[in-house]
Structures are given as structure tokens and as C-alpha cells.
């Protein structure tokens, strides 16, 4: 969460959350421990790009951004992530589903 940049001056919490509780999501990037995850060294990988998880709770950060507590199935880690770090697997647009074709069926089988 340390990558607060100029494009982050939008008050995200003025809109509804992008994801809902229990929604299946996939990580868009590698997430490393910034020192806030107990039991792991700073810099340790907590989540790999493409890892699938489920939104367990929704909070806020700096009264500006939603933080999604995501439980990742493979690693067992629960990590707070911003919407820009995640992509839904439950509510993909029709054009994306068409492009994925058979790969979507494989993703859908992962539960």
C-alpha cells in the first residue's frame, strides 16, 4: 500500500466498493511484506501475481481508499489490497469471457 501516487487523489470511498464480500478475485501483481504482516520478513512474497483469493472484509485507508482483506487459497495469507491490485473472476464482462473461451472454464473450475 505504499504506492500512493498523484492519481490516488480521487476520493475512492465516495463510490461503492468495486468488490463485494465473498467475491473471487485474482491478484494483478506480486505483493511483498512491507512490515505490516506478522511472522514474515520485510520483502517476503505474500501473494504471487495470478493467485486467486476471496474478499473477506472491506475497510478503508486514510478515509480515501477501500482496502479489501483478501484470503488467498494457495498461500493461506490474508492480505489487505487496493482495488487496482485485484481483478474479479466472478463478474467478468461478456467480451472478456468471449476472449478467454476455454480458459474461463478452467478458471471457473478453481473454487
C-alpha positions as CSV (number, residue, x, y, z in Angstrom):
1,X,0.0,0.0,0.0
2,X,3.0,2.3,0.0
3,X,2.5,3.2,-3.7
4,X,0.2,6.3,-3.1
5,X,0.7,8.4,-6.2
6,X,-0.8,11.5,-7.8
7,X,-3.6,9.5,-9.5
8,X,-4.7,8.5,-6.0
9,X,-6.1,11.9,-5.1
10,X,-9.5,10.6,-6.1
11,X,-11.8,10.0,-3.2
12,X,-12.5,6.3,-3.9
13,X,-14.9,5.9,-0.9
14,X,-17.3,8.4,-2.4
15,X,-18.3,5.5,-4.7
16,X,-19.5,2.0,-3.7
17,X,-16.8,-0.7,-3.3
18,X,-15.6,-2.3,-6.5
19,X,-15.7,-5.8,-5.0
20,X,-18.2,-7.5,-2.6
21,X,-17.8,-9.8,0.3
22,X,-17.0,-13.4,-0.8
23,X,-16.2,-12.3,-4.3
24,X,-13.5,-14.4,-6.1
25,X,-10.6,-12.2,-7.2
26,X,-7.2,-12.6,-8.7
27,X,-4.0,-10.7,-7.8
28,X,-2.7,-8.4,-10.6
29,X,0.7,-8.2,-9.1
30,X,3.2,-9.7,-6.6
31,X,2.6,-8.4,-3.1
32,X,5.6,-8.3,-0.7
33,X,5.5,-7.8,3.1
34,X,6.0,-4.1,3.8
35,X,6.5,-4.9,7.5
36,X,2.8,-5.0,8.4
37,X,2.4,-8.8,8.1
38,X,3.5,-10.6,11.3
39,X,5.6,-13.6,11.1
40,X,7.3,-12.8,7.7
41,X,10.4,-10.8,6.9
42,X,10.1,-7.5,5.1
43,X,10.3,-8.2,1.4
44,X,9.0,-11.7,1.6
45,X,6.4,-12.6,-1.1
46,X,2.9,-12.9,0.4
47,X,0.9,-13.1,-2.8
48,X,2.0,-14.1,-6.3
49,X,0.7,-12.5,-9.5
50,X,-2.3,-14.6,-10.6
51,X,-3.0,-16.0,-7.2
52,X,-6.8,-16.5,-6.5
53,X,-8.5,-15.4,-3.3
54,X,-11.8,-14.3,-1.8
55,X,-12.7,-10.9,-0.3
56,X,-13.3,-11.5,3.4
57,X,-13.8,-7.9,4.6
58,X,-13.8,-4.3,3.3
59,X,-12.3,-1.4,5.2
60,X,-10.8,2.0,4.3
61,X,-7.4,3.6,4.4
62,X,-6.8,7.3,5.0
63,X,-10.6,7.9,4.6
64,X,-9.9,7.8,0.9
65,X,-9.5,4.2,-0.4
66,X,-11.1,0.9,0.1
67,X,-8.9,-1.9,1.4
68,X,-10.0,-5.4,0.6
69,X,-8.9,-8.1,3.0
70,X,-8.4,-11.0,0.6
71,X,-7.8,-14.5,1.8
72,X,-5.6,-16.3,-0.8
73,X,-6.3,-20.0,-1.0
74,X,-2.9,-21.3,-2.1
75,X,-0.7,-19.4,0.4
76,X,-3.3,-19.1,3.2
77,X,-2.3,-15.5,3.6
78,X,-4.9,-12.8,4.3
79,X,-3.7,-9.5,2.8
80,X,-5.1,-6.0,2.6
81,X,-5.2,-4.9,-1.1
82,X,-6.4,-2.0,-3.1
83,X,-8.9,-2.4,-6.0
84,X,-6.2,-1.6,-8.6
85,X,-4.2,-4.6,-7.4
86,X,-7.2,-7.0,-8.0
87,X,-9.4,-8.2,-10.8
88,X,-12.7,-10.0,-10.3
89,X,-13.2,-13.6,-11.5
90,X,-16.9,-13.6,-10.7
91,X,-18.2,-10.7,-12.7
92,X,-16.2,-10.5,-15.9
93,X,-17.7,-8.6,-18.9
94,X,-19.1,-10.6,-21.8
95,X,-16.3,-9.5,-24.1
96,X,-13.6,-10.7,-21.7
97,X,-15.4,-14.1,-21.3
98,X,-15.5,-14.4,-25.1
99,X,-11.8,-13.8,-25.4
100,X,-11.0,-16.3,-22.6
101,X,-13.0,-19.0,-24.2
102,X,-12.0,-22.4,-22.8
103,X,-9.6,-20.8,-20.3
104,X,-12.6,-19.3,-18.5
105,X,-14.0,-22.8,-17.9
106,X,-10.7,-23.8,-16.4
107,X,-10.7,-20.7,-14.1
108,X,-14.3,-21.3,-13.2
109,X,-13.4,-24.9,-12.0
110,X,-11.0,-23.4,-9.5
111,X,-13.0,-22.9,-6.4
